[in-house]
């Protein structure tokens, strides 16, 4: 006779960018295998496909498209699903900033890690008296680059990221969707920006929502109490 089916618990959380509540289940052994094999391949494409496939399988709510979720949505989902799969406490090694060399192990409850948004964050950037530019958040491909690859970031990668995150340019009378523009046209458009306009784009990325948690750590060698902020998914698996 066939072996019995093992019941899998389900949980609920809220997608940070949309505030939509979804149901999900933990990773199973078969999904852990998919992720391990993909990460051992060191191929960005294989890792991206594995993460998308695993998240799509573990998210039980219909209609959630992983491809369209923002980087911080995916980080938050991945963190929570992993927490329910292998344990809600993780141990990370942090470097005490007072001497910048002493490493201390710290245990963190994943439930304490939240998405933090800066008060001065804005998706709409003013270019001049008439033109505005609306940004969108990075997608799963940027999540892969930030968390699973060690390759050096090149200047052209930065420009490609910016181009992928420009949704539209508009004024009071009309709008231009970047979906209708070629990469060459977008590069020409960015080349027209002055340094102040470009700094506003940088500010969008610097202040956009992110996983964040602040730790209080005492340096055992100097007895100095340190405050350390961890940001981004990779920081919680260091």
ABEGO torsion letter per residue (X at the ends): XBBBBBBBBBBBBBBAAAGBBBBBBBBBAAAAAAAAAAAAAGBAAAAAAAAAAAAAAABABBGBBAAABBAAAAAAAAAAAAAAAAEABBBBBBBBAAAGABBBBBBBBAAABBBBBBAABBABBBABAABBBBBBBBBAAAAAAAAABABBBBAAAAAAAAAAABABBBBAABBBBAAABBAAAAAAAAAABBAAAAAAAAAAAAABBBBBBBBBBBBAAAGBBBBBBBBEAAAAAX
